[in-house]
Amino acid sequence: MKNPADLTHEQLVEIVTRFVRIFYGTEGPGGHWTYVADKQWRGGDVRDEAALLLERFGLVPQVKGGGERMDGQ
């Protein structure tokens, strides 16, 4: 698992932007995004999208059982 501190500024911006879209974004015609304060979403859907996003950036632990240290050591 990558240490989030090792990600570039651009990668961190992309992750945060996508999280905001997961919670509040609605994609309209032509791929334009708008943000809606009262967007309806389900917890399971948010969880699945968040997990895929973190996996894309290598932020998902690979070790089962005892886990990996979070400080990257």
Number of C-alpha atoms within 10 A of each C-alpha: 15 14 14 15 10 10 14 10 10 8 13 15 12 13 17 11 12 16 16 12 16 18 18 17 18 14 11 9 6 6 8 9 13 11 14 12 8 8 11 8 11 8 7 9 11 14 12 10 14 17 13 14 17 13 13 11 15 15 16 15 14 10 10 7 6 6 9 13 11 11 9 11 6
